[in-house]
Amino acid sequence: MSGEARKIRLLMHLRRSGITDHKVLGALERVPRDLFVPETFLDQAYEDKALPIGLGQTISQPLVVAMMTQALEIDDRHKVLEIGTGSGYQASVLAKLCRRVYTIERHKILLETAETRFAAMRIHNIVAICGDGTRGWPEQAPFQRIIVTAAHAGHEPPPALVEQLDDGGILVIPMGDDWGGQQVVRFRRDGDDVQREDLWPVRFVPLVPNMPA
């Protein structure tokens, strides 16, 4: 089966699995996942599974990328903060849907590889830095949308991310740990009030603060 046929099969699977936002499906169609996986896993690039990218990190399962992106309710005016650049795949999908993506990765080598991919794909509305994602990016705040692609073990989201979320903004973050289970949670900010909505179970690598790149 050709790469294009595999991509079409994956998109059909995402539709059957509840991805109804045509803009999200269009973004996933336009971002070639095979550019973001290691060469040894190219034959699995369009399988609905997470794949290792080195340093104990993974490129997320396409369905999880699609579901989290859909949960953000993005439009083309939004400024989005992503915590956990990883391969750069999620950021590239976001970049097709919003005004600008600010993404933070704590592993310098992963960040540099992702930036090379952004340049090769001529994606110009992504700004990336190496740093501690739990601190957010205060110099660029507020953000209308924030997405975290690693699991936060606390009972509340990182305070810096809530502070940097614009009024009316949405934060989507996996919460929990490997022992108690993880789930994706959506927070909506309404002034000083932050409303929580538990969405679905998931498995992510942990969000680790204060770690060197």
C-alpha positions as CSV (number, residue, x, y, z in Angstrom):
1,M,0.0,0.0,0.0
2,S,1.4,3.4,-0.9
3,G,2.0,6.2,1.6
4,E,-0.9,8.2,0.2
5,A,-3.3,5.2,0.5
6,R,-2.2,4.7,4.1
7,K,-2.9,8.3,4.9
8,I,-6.4,8.1,3.4
9,R,-7.0,5.0,5.4
10,L,-5.9,6.7,8.6
11,L,-8.1,9.8,7.9
12,M,-11.1,7.5,7.4
13,H,-10.3,5.8,10.7
14,L,-10.2,9.2,12.4
15,R,-13.6,10.1,11.0
16,R,-15.1,6.8,12.2
17,S,-13.5,7.5,15.6
18,G,-15.3,10.7,16.2
19,I,-13.2,13.4,14.6
20,T,-15.9,15.7,13.1
21,D,-14.1,19.0,12.7
22,H,-13.3,19.2,9.0
23,K,-10.6,21.8,9.6
24,V,-8.7,19.4,12.0
25,L,-9.0,16.6,9.5
26,G,-7.8,18.9,6.7
27,A,-4.7,19.9,8.8
28,L,-3.9,16.3,9.5
29,E,-4.2,15.5,5.8
30,R,-1.8,18.4,4.9
31,V,0.9,17.5,7.4
32,P,2.9,14.4,6.3
33,R,3.4,12.3,9.4
34,D,6.2,10.3,7.7
35,L,8.4,13.4,7.9
36,F,8.3,13.2,11.8
37,V,9.0,9.6,12.5
38,P,12.5,7.9,12.6
39,E,13.5,6.1,9.5
40,T,13.2,2.7,11.1
41,F,9.4,3.4,11.7
42,L,8.5,4.8,8.3
43,D,6.4,1.8,7.5
44,Q,4.2,2.6,10.5
45,A,4.0,6.4,10.0
46,Y,0.3,6.2,9.1
47,E,-0.7,3.6,11.6
48,D,-2.8,4.9,14.5
49,K,-0.1,4.3,17.1
50,A,2.4,6.3,19.1
51,L,6.0,5.8,18.0
52,P,9.4,6.4,19.7
53,I,11.4,9.4,18.6
54,G,14.4,9.0,21.0
55,L,15.2,10.3,24.5
56,G,12.3,8.4,26.0
57,Q,9.8,10.6,24.0
58,T,7.2,9.6,21.5
59,I,5.2,11.1,18.6
60,S,1.6,10.8,19.7
61,Q,-1.0,8.5,18.3
62,P,-2.8,10.3,15.4
63,L,-6.2,9.9,17.0
64,V,-4.9,11.5,20.2
65,V,-3.4,14.4,18.2
66,A,-6.7,14.8,16.4
67,M,-8.9,14.6,19.6
68,M,-6.7,17.1,21.5
69,T,-6.6,19.5,18.6
70,Q,-10.4,19.3,18.2
71,A,-10.9,19.8,21.9
72,L,-8.9,23.1,21.7
73,E,-11.6,24.6,19.4
74,I,-9.0,26.6,17.5
75,D,-9.6,29.3,14.9
76,D,-7.2,31.3,12.7
77,R,-7.0,34.3,15.1
78,H,-5.7,32.4,18.0
79,K,-2.2,32.4,19.5
80,V,-1.4,28.9,20.8
81,L,1.1,27.7,23.4
82,E,2.3,24.1,23.1
83,I,4.2,22.5,25.9
84,G,6.3,19.6,24.5
85,T,7.5,20.1,20.9
86,G,8.8,16.6,20.6
87,S,9.0,15.6,16.9
88,G,7.1,18.9,15.9
89,Y,4.1,17.0,14.5
90,Q,1.5,18.4,16.8
91,A,2.9,21.9,16.4
92,S,2.7,21.6,12.6
93,V,-0.9,20.5,12.7
94,L,-1.7,23.5,15.0
95,A,0.1,25.8,12.7
96,K,-2.4,25.0,9.9
97,L,-5.2,26.1,12.1
98,C,-4.1,29.2,14.1
99,R,-2.3,32.5,13.8
100,R,0.9,31.5,15.6
101,V,2.2,28.6,17.6
102,Y,4.7,29.1,20.5
103,T,6.2,25.8,21.4
104,I,8.6,24.7,24.2
105,E,10.7,21.6,24.4
106,R,13.2,20.7,27.2
107,H,15.4,18.4,25.0
108,K,17.5,20.7,22.8
109,I,18.3,17.9,20.2
110,L,14.6,17.3,19.7
111,L,13.9,21.0,19.4
112,E,16.6,21.5,16.8
113,T,15.3,18.5,14.7
114,A,11.8,19.8,14.9
115,E,12.9,23.3,13.8
116,T,14.7,21.7,10.8
117,R,11.4,20.0,9.8
118,F,9.5,23.3,10.2
119,A,11.9,25.0,7.8
120,A,11.8,22.2,5.3
121,M,8.0,22.4,5.3
122,R,8.1,26.2,5.0
123,I,6.0,26.6,8.1
124,H,6.7,30.1,9.3
125,N,4.2,30.7,12.1
126,I,5.9,28.5,14.7
127,V,8.3,30.0,17.3
128,A,10.2,27.4,19.4
129,I,12.4,27.6,22.4
130,C,14.2,25.2,24.7
131,G,13.0,25.4,28.3
132,D,10.8,24.3,31.2
133,G,7.3,23.9,29.9
134,T,5.7,24.1,33.4
135,R,6.7,27.8,33.5
136,G,5.0,28.6,30.2
137,W,6.2,31.5,28.1
138,P,5.3,34.6,30.1
139,E,6.9,37.1,27.7
140,Q,4.4,36.0,25.0
141,A,1.3,35.6,27.2
142,P,-1.6,35.7,27.1
143,F,-2.5,32.7,24.9
144,Q,-6.0,32.0,23.7
145,R,-5.2,28.3,23.6
146,I,-2.6,26.1,25.5
147,I,-2.0,22.4,24.8
148,V,0.3,20.2,26.8
149,T,1.6,17.0,25.3
150,A,2.9,15.3,28.4
151,A,1.1,14.2,31.6
152,H,1.0,16.5,34.6
153,A,0.9,14.4,37.8
154,G,-0.7,17.1,40.0
155,H,-4.4,17.5,40.8
156,E,-4.3,21.0,39.4
157,P,-2.7,22.2,36.2
158,P,0.6,24.1,36.4
159,P,-0.2,27.6,37.9
160,A,1.9,29.4,35.3
161,L,-0.1,28.0,32.5
162,V,-3.4,29.0,34.0
163,E,-2.1,32.5,34.6
164,Q,-1.0,32.8,31.0
165,L,-4.3,31.6,29.6
166,D,-6.4,34.5,28.2
167,D,-9.9,35.2,29.4
168,G,-12.2,32.8,27.5
169,G,-9.2,30.6,26.7
170,I,-8.9,26.8,26.7
171,L,-6.2,24.7,28.2
172,V,-6.0,21.0,27.1
173,I,-3.7,18.8,29.2
174,P,-3.2,15.2,30.2
175,M,-3.3,14.8,34.0
176,G,-2.6,11.9,36.3
177,D,0.2,9.3,36.4
178,D,1.0,5.8,35.3
179,W,-0.3,4.3,38.6
180,G,-3.5,6.2,39.1
181,G,-4.3,6.5,35.3
182,Q,-4.2,9.6,33.1
183,Q,-6.9,11.5,31.3
184,V,-7.1,14.5,29.1
185,V,-8.7,17.4,30.8
186,R,-10.0,20.6,29.3
187,F,-10.0,23.8,31.3
188,R,-11.9,27.0,30.3
189,R,-11.1,30.3,31.8
190,D,-13.9,32.7,32.6
191,G,-12.3,35.7,34.4
192,D,-10.9,34.3,37.7
193,D,-13.0,31.2,37.3
194,V,-11.5,28.1,35.7
195,Q,-13.9,25.3,34.8
196,R,-12.7,21.7,34.4
197,E,-14.0,19.1,32.0
198,D,-12.6,15.5,32.1
199,L,-12.5,14.1,28.5
200,W,-11.0,10.7,28.0
201,P,-8.3,8.3,29.3
202,V,-4.9,8.5,27.7
203,R,-1.2,7.5,28.2
204,F,1.5,10.2,27.9
205,V,5.1,10.5,29.0
206,P,5.3,12.6,32.2
207,L,5.6,16.4,32.2
208,V,8.9,17.0,34.1
209,P,9.8,20.4,35.5
210,N,13.2,21.9,36.2
211,M,15.0,19.5,33.9
212,P,18.1,20.4,31.8
213,A,17.8,20.1,28.0
